Amino acid sequence: MTTVETAVDSYLRHVAVERGLAVNTVAAYRRDLGLYTAWLAVDSPDGPPRPITDLQVVTRHHISSFVQHLGLRPEAPLTAASIARVLSTVRGFHRFLLEEGVVETDVAHDTKPPKLALRLPKAISIEQVSALLAATDGDDVQRLRDKALLELLYATGARVSEVVNLNVDDVLVEVFDSVRLTGKGDKQRIVPVGSFARAAVSDYLVRARPILSARGRSTPALFLGLRGQRVSRQNAWLIIRAAAERAGLTVPVSPHTLRHSFATHLLAGGADVRVVQELLGHSSVATTQIYTLVTVDTLRDMYTTAHPRAR
């Protein structure tokens, strides 16, 4: 009999080594399966019998009861989105168990996650983006770095982790209108960079990065902190928040806001949704298509406001 702990360890090695998933993704899988295995190990007077040490005795009823538990647990009920994420991990785990011959039936296959409320990405207007970027103007090394960072985020629609993980060599000198981004699952993509971001990155590389680099140990990182270390995701968030405050923006702004705005503005300008999918690094076009709903809502609002017979 394969113990629950052994099976979980085998699955995590599988997704890390054979599937090459990112460290953060594997860590999230570990947390999700920690919730599942802890629930399996606790006795309960209600629902299917527990505790369970043999995965062969897990049934569909167990999976359904676990999903229900996630939304009702007294210490911290999970949202529908979080439940869906945990269930996705559990389903992947049970599919792996079937493929490895640990169990004879995939008991999690037919369990459906709770329905999610449609949440449209929050983009800011082109004018608000311009104000945000203008708030990083300046000639000191910090402003030159901040300008390059924000311009590159908006120019490429990259995730903040993708930008802070850039090395200098990822700015493709031979075709300097591009950067090489490494996304989820270590998948790489080449994304074009517009003239404003190219100028900002060039100024930063020439006038600021050598000064920052001299303050710390040698590192290939493109964006450096004031002590010469690689800028972290948290640093990037603080940089954007400070710029938003200086710009007087009253809406919440985060690194992901620039990614949402990039996609929304491209689609509003007539870009093909599959092109935007490639630029964003989405594995499925369905993920990208939610941005088309944003642009449709914008068109509807403009129509209602401007057309004399719209209301």
Buried (B, 14 or more C-beta within 10 A) or exposed (E): EBEBEEBBEBBBEBBBEEEEBBEEBBEBBBEBBEBBBEBBEEEEEEEBEBEBEEBEBBEBEBBBBBBEBBEEEEEEEBEBEBBBBBBBBBBBBBBBBBEEEBBEEBBBEEBEBBEEEEEEBBBBEEEBBBBBBEBBEEEEBBBBBBBBBBBBBBBBBBBBBBBBBBBBEBBEEEEEEBBBBBBBEEEEBEBEBEEBBBBBBEBBBEBBBEBBBEEBEEBEBBBBBBEBBBBBBEBBBEBBBEBBEBBEBEEEBBBBBBBBBBBBBBBBEEEEBEEBBBBBBBEEEEEBBBBBEBBEEBEEEEEEEEEEEEE
